[in-house]
Amino acid sequence: MTDLTIIILAAGEGTRMKSSTPKLLHKVAGLPIIGHVLNASNNVGRNELGVITNPDNNLLSDFISSHVPNAQIFIQNERKGTAHAAQMAKPLWEKAKGYV
């Protein structure tokens, strides 16, 4: 089987939601949105998991760490778009041996 590395871009702030709760921590069907995404990543047989978050979202990072302890969390300190966010996980995707 080919190795699979998953990178989740989760650095958005969710400002359009007008809520103090981070967007990805809003619950859908009893689980935060990011929980569903993390569960899906676990169910596809991935080898490595990286999640890009923003520096102001400790609640999200804490949830990720507790839900998937072996996830690697990368911080996007500057908002420069999607490609820049993916660049934060460069140490992970550079060493990937299969699909990213």
C-alpha positions as semicolon CSV with decimal commas, in nm:
position;residue;x (nm);y (nm);z (nm)
1;M;0,000;0,000;0,000
2;T;0,122;0,352;-0,083
3;D;0,188;0,591;0,204
4;L;-0,066;0,870;0,252
5;T;0,009;1,204;0,414
6;I;-0,286;1,432;0,485
7;I;-0,255;1,805;0,537
8;I;-0,559;1,990;0,670
9;L;-0,575;2,366;0,621
10;A;-0,751;2,500;0,931
11;A;-0,606;2,849;0,976
12;G;-0,924;3,039;0,886
13;E;-1,065;3,266;1,151
14;G;-1,433;3,235;1,065
15;T;-1,494;3,609;1,107
16;R;-1,804;3,601;0,884
17;M;-1,973;3,372;1,135
18;K;-1,981;3,655;1,391
19;S;-1,916;3,415;1,677
20;S;-1,652;3,401;1,947
21;T;-1,630;3,025;1,888
22;P;-1,372;2,938;1,622
23;K;-1,544;2,823;1,301
24;L;-1,404;2,470;1,308
25;L;-1,511;2,419;1,669
26;H;-1,881;2,477;1,595
27;K;-2,063;2,152;1,648
28;V;-2,239;1,962;1,372
29;A;-2,411;1,636;1,467
30;G;-2,261;1,657;1,816
31;L;-1,896;1,693;1,708
32;P;-1,691;2,000;1,617
33;I;-1,647;2,039;1,240
34;I;-1,272;1,972;1,269
35;G;-1,354;1,649;1,456
36;H;-1,538;1,516;1,151
37;V;-1,243;1,606;0,928
38;L;-0,994;1,443;1,166
39;N;-1,209;1,129;1,188
40;A;-1,222;1,110;0,809
41;S;-0,843;1,139;0,793
42;N;-0,812;0,850;1,039
43;N;-1,054;0,634;0,841
44;V;-0,861;0,643;0,513
45;G;-0,546;0,475;0,640
46;R;-0,316;0,775;0,644
47;N;0,040;0,750;0,765
48;E;0,100;1,113;0,859
49;L;-0,130;1,402;0,947
50;G;-0,047;1,771;0,953
51;V;-0,287;2,052;1,043
52;I;-0,219;2,418;0,976
53;T;-0,379;2,655;1,226
54;N;-0,345;3,023;1,310
55;P;-0,150;3,144;1,614
56;D;-0,458;3,283;1,789
57;N;-0,650;2,957;1,799
58;N;-0,523;2,760;2,099
59;L;-0,864;2,598;2,151
60;L;-0,846;2,446;1,803
61;S;-0,488;2,325;1,853
62;D;-0,584;2,176;2,189
63;F;-0,880;1,993;2,036
64;I;-0,665;1,856;1,753
65;S;-0,396;1,737;1,995
66;S;-0,648;1,564;2,220
67;H;-0,844;1,407;1,930
68;V;-0,540;1,292;1,729
69;P;-0,231;1,294;1,952
70;N;0,011;1,212;1,669
71;A;-0,106;1,499;1,447
72;Q;0,161;1,753;1,365
73;I;0,038;2,109;1,411
74;F;0,187;2,389;1,203
75;I;0,118;2,758;1,263
76;Q;0,053;3,009;0,986
77;N;0,163;3,335;1,151
78;E;0,094;3,559;0,850
79;R;-0,221;3,550;0,637
80;K;-0,087;3,513;0,284
81;G;-0,337;3,274;0,131
82;T;-0,391;2,905;0,078
83;A;-0,058;2,825;-0,089
84;H;0,126;2,999;0,193
85;A;-0,073;2,798;0,448
86;A;0,024;2,473;0,275
87;Q;0,386;2,591;0,277
88;M;0,379;2,583;0,658
89;A;0,365;2,203;0,642
90;K;0,666;2,182;0,409
91;P;0,870;1,975;0,658
92;L;0,593;1,714;0,646
93;W;0,525;1,700;0,271
94;E;0,894;1,718;0,178
95;K;0,959;1,385;0,348
96;A;0,637;1,220;0,223
97;K;0,699;0,892;0,042
98;G;0,358;0,850;-0,119
99;Y;0,055;1,066;-0,180
100;V;-0,006;1,402;-0,014
